[in-house]
Amino acid sequence: MEEFMLPCMNKSLLGVECFGCGGQRAVLLFFQGNFTEAFYMYPAIYPILLLLAFLVFNLFFKFRKDFQVKIGLIIFAGIVMAVNYGYKMYEFIQLTN
């Protein structure tokens, strides 16, 4: 299945990972039932899946504060992505020095 995954152009051209690197492999691991490995591959997988589940739920059930919940989940997923990216860049710098 991995031969059908899209390559990261940022990593291919510049040699540096992007914010989404590991996301496709994490989704594959998640659907194979390897939940811990999916988290280690891409920690933002669970906030993103939670956001997607909420968006699908919200298509059928509307409530008063749904917009604030969506914004909160988007911000949380963004923070997890940024922290993960910062950690990857820290490791990258440590390896190159």
C-alpha positions as CSV (number, residue, x, y, z in Angstrom):
1,M,0.0,0.0,0.0
2,E,2.9,2.4,0.7
3,E,3.9,2.4,-3.0
4,F,0.7,4.3,-3.7
5,M,1.4,7.1,-1.2
6,L,2.3,10.6,-2.4
7,P,5.9,11.7,-1.8
8,C,6.6,14.8,0.2
9,M,7.9,17.3,-2.3
10,N,9.5,19.4,0.4
11,K,11.4,16.4,1.7
12,S,12.3,15.3,-1.8
13,L,13.6,18.7,-3.0
14,L,14.9,20.3,0.2
15,G,15.6,17.3,2.4
16,V,13.5,18.8,5.2
17,E,10.2,17.4,6.4
18,C,7.0,19.4,6.2
19,F,4.1,19.8,8.7
20,G,2.3,16.8,7.1
21,C,5.2,14.4,6.8
22,G,4.1,11.1,8.3
23,G,0.4,11.8,8.0
24,Q,-0.3,9.3,5.2
25,R,1.6,6.5,7.0
26,A,-0.1,7.3,10.2
27,V,-3.6,7.0,8.6
28,L,-2.5,3.6,7.2
29,L,-1.2,2.5,10.6
30,F,-4.4,3.7,12.2
31,F,-6.6,1.7,9.8
32,Q,-4.4,-1.4,10.3
33,G,-5.1,-1.1,14.1
34,N,-1.6,0.1,15.1
35,F,-2.8,3.0,17.1
36,T,0.4,3.6,19.1
37,E,2.6,3.5,16.1
38,A,0.2,5.9,14.3
39,F,0.6,8.3,17.1
40,Y,4.4,8.1,17.0
41,M,4.4,8.5,13.3
42,Y,2.3,11.6,13.3
43,P,0.9,12.8,16.7
44,A,-1.7,15.1,15.0
45,I,-3.5,12.1,13.6
46,Y,-5.9,11.9,16.5
47,P,-6.8,15.6,16.8
48,I,-7.4,15.6,13.0
49,L,-9.5,12.5,13.1
50,L,-11.5,14.0,16.0
51,L,-12.1,17.1,14.0
52,L,-13.2,15.1,11.0
53,A,-15.5,13.0,13.1
54,F,-17.0,16.2,14.6
55,L,-17.5,17.7,11.2
56,V,-19.4,14.6,10.0
57,F,-21.5,14.6,13.2
58,N,-22.2,18.3,12.8
59,L,-23.6,17.7,9.3
60,F,-26.5,15.8,10.9
61,F,-26.8,17.4,14.3
62,K,-26.5,21.2,14.8
63,F,-26.2,22.9,18.1
64,R,-25.5,26.4,19.4
65,K,-21.7,26.3,20.0
66,D,-20.7,24.1,17.1
67,F,-18.6,26.8,15.5
68,Q,-16.5,27.4,18.7
69,V,-15.9,23.6,19.0
70,K,-14.7,23.5,15.3
71,I,-12.4,26.4,15.9
72,G,-11.1,24.9,19.1
73,L,-10.4,21.6,17.4
74,I,-8.7,23.3,14.5
75,I,-6.5,25.3,16.8
76,F,-5.7,22.2,18.9
77,A,-4.7,20.2,15.8
78,G,-2.6,23.1,14.6
79,I,-0.7,23.4,17.9
80,V,0.0,19.6,17.9
81,M,1.2,19.9,14.3
82,A,3.5,22.9,15.2
83,V,4.9,21.2,18.3
84,N,5.6,18.0,16.3
85,Y,7.2,20.0,13.5
86,G,9.4,21.9,16.0
87,Y,10.5,18.6,17.6
88,K,11.3,17.1,14.1
89,M,13.3,20.3,13.2
90,Y,15.2,20.1,16.6
91,E,16.1,16.5,15.9
92,F,17.1,17.4,12.3
93,I,19.4,20.2,13.6
94,Q,20.9,17.9,16.2
95,L,21.7,15.3,13.5
96,T,23.3,17.8,11.1
97,N,25.6,19.2,13.8
